[in-house]
Amino acid sequence: MKKKIIILLVFYACTCICQAQDRITFSYDDAGNQTQRLLCINCLTSRMTNEKTKEITALTEEDLLKFSSQDVISYYPNPVREELYLQWELIEDNYVTSIQLYDLNGRVLQSFSNLNQKNSQNIAFQSYPIGMYALVLLYKSGEQKSIKIIKK
């Protein structure tokens, strides 16, 4: 009798442990950084459902993501599926001279130059596999800014 009770308790414990893995949820910001990890025990929430893709007819200022509130670079969307839209302001004499797209191995995948009079650039991601990429913007002053881009 004791053996049966012990076996049932072990089986129940294993079942609880296996199901507990389904109860950990993660939240991410727009750049793909993990912002929250939540362990939910004895809750009735189901697994997170896939977010519906937002249909865009025209980009608005709210759609564009910025580094900070005072920054002049905006990009949309992140994570990207097909094409990334980049926009920046031409401030004084410090403009974006080139943009380079890197994979995680440090290889340059695309390079855009002669952007002196431009204030936006579209970058196609259709041919790249799912993963993370680094986008580096080079300014006339020598300053660099990088953006982590996630391809879904």
C-alpha positions in Angstrom: 0.0 0.0 0.0 2.8 2.4 0.9 4.5 1.7 -2.4 1.4 2.5 -4.3 1.0 5.8 -2.5 4.7 6.7 -3.1 4.4 5.9 -6.8 1.2 8.0 -7.1 2.9 10.9 -5.3 6.0 10.7 -7.5 3.8 10.5 -10.6 1.8 13.6 -9.4 5.0 15.5 -8.7 6.4 14.7 -12.1 3.2 15.8 -13.7 3.2 19.1 -11.9 6.8 19.8 -12.7 6.3 19.0 -16.4 3.2 21.3 -16.6 5.0 24.1 -14.7 7.2 24.7 -17.7 4.2 25.8 -19.7 3.4 28.4 -17.0 6.5 30.6 -17.5 5.7 33.5 -19.7 8.1 36.2 -21.0 7.5 39.8 -22.1 9.7 41.6 -24.6 10.1 45.2 -25.6 10.1 46.3 -29.2 13.8 45.7 -29.7 13.5 42.1 -28.5 15.0 42.6 -25.0 13.4 40.5 -22.3 11.6 42.8 -19.9 9.7 40.4 -17.7 9.6 36.8 -16.7 6.5 35.6 -15.0 6.0 32.2 -13.2 2.3 31.5 -13.0 1.3 28.7 -10.7 -2.3 27.5 -10.3 -3.6 30.1 -12.7 -6.1 29.7 -15.4 -4.4 31.6 -18.2 -3.5 29.7 -21.3 -0.5 30.0 -23.4 0.2 33.3 -25.1 -1.5 33.5 -28.4 0.3 34.9 -31.5 -0.2 38.6 -31.8 -2.0 39.6 -34.9 0.0 41.6 -37.4 -1.0 45.2 -37.7 -2.0 46.2 -41.2 -0.3 49.4 -42.2 -1.8 51.6 -44.9 0.4 54.6 -44.1 3.0 55.1 -41.4 2.1 57.5 -38.7 4.4 59.1 -36.1 3.1 56.7 -33.4 4.2 53.7 -35.5 7.9 54.8 -35.6 10.1 53.6 -32.7 12.7 55.9 -31.3 15.9 55.4 -29.2 14.7 58.0 -26.8 12.2 60.9 -26.8 14.8 63.5 -28.0 16.4 61.2 -30.6 16.1 61.9 -34.3 16.2 58.3 -35.6 13.0 56.3 -36.0 12.4 52.8 -37.4 9.5 50.5 -38.0 8.7 47.6 -37.5 10.9 45.7 -35.0 10.6 42.7 -35.2 10.7 42.9 -39.0 9.2 40.4 -41.4 9.9 41.8 -44.9 11.1 45.4 -44.9 12.5 47.8 -42.3 11.7 51.5 -42.7 14.3 53.9 -41.3 13.8 57.7 -40.9 16.1 60.4 -39.5 16.2 64.1 -39.3 18.9 66.1 -41.0 20.3 68.2 -38.2 22.7 71.1 -38.9 25.7 69.6 -40.6 25.7 66.2 -38.9 23.8 63.8 -41.2 23.9 60.1 -41.8 26.6 59.2 -44.3 26.2 55.4 -44.4 24.2 52.5 -43.0 25.5 49.0 -42.6 23.6 45.8 -41.8 25.5 43.1 -39.9 24.6 39.5 -38.9 25.6 38.2 -35.5 28.9 36.8 -36.9 30.0 40.3 -37.8 29.6 40.0 -41.6 28.3 43.0 -43.5 25.1 41.9 -45.3 24.2 45.3 -46.8 25.8 48.7 -47.0 24.1 52.0 -48.0 26.3 55.0 -48.7 25.9 58.5 -50.2 23.0 59.4 -47.9 23.9 63.1 -47.6 20.6 64.5 -48.8 18.4 61.6 -47.8 16.4 61.3 -44.6 15.0 57.8 -44.9 16.0 54.3 -46.1 14.1 51.1 -46.7 16.0 47.8 -46.0 14.7 44.5 -47.4 14.9 41.6 -45.0 13.0 39.0 -47.1 16.1 37.0 -48.1 17.6 36.8 -44.6 16.9 34.0 -42.2 15.1 34.5 -38.9 17.4 35.9 -36.3 19.0 39.0 -34.9 20.9 41.7 -36.8 22.7 44.9 -36.1 22.1 48.0 -38.0 24.9 50.7 -37.7 24.3 54.3 -38.7 27.5 56.3 -39.4 27.3 60.1 -39.1 29.5 62.8 -40.8 30.9 63.7 -37.4 32.2 60.1 -36.9 29.5 59.2 -34.4 27.9 55.8 -34.7 24.5 54.5 -33.5 23.5 50.9 -33.6 20.0 49.3 -33.6 19.3 45.6 -32.7 16.8 44.3 -35.3 14.9 41.0 -35.0 13.8 39.2 -38.1 10.8 36.9 -37.7 
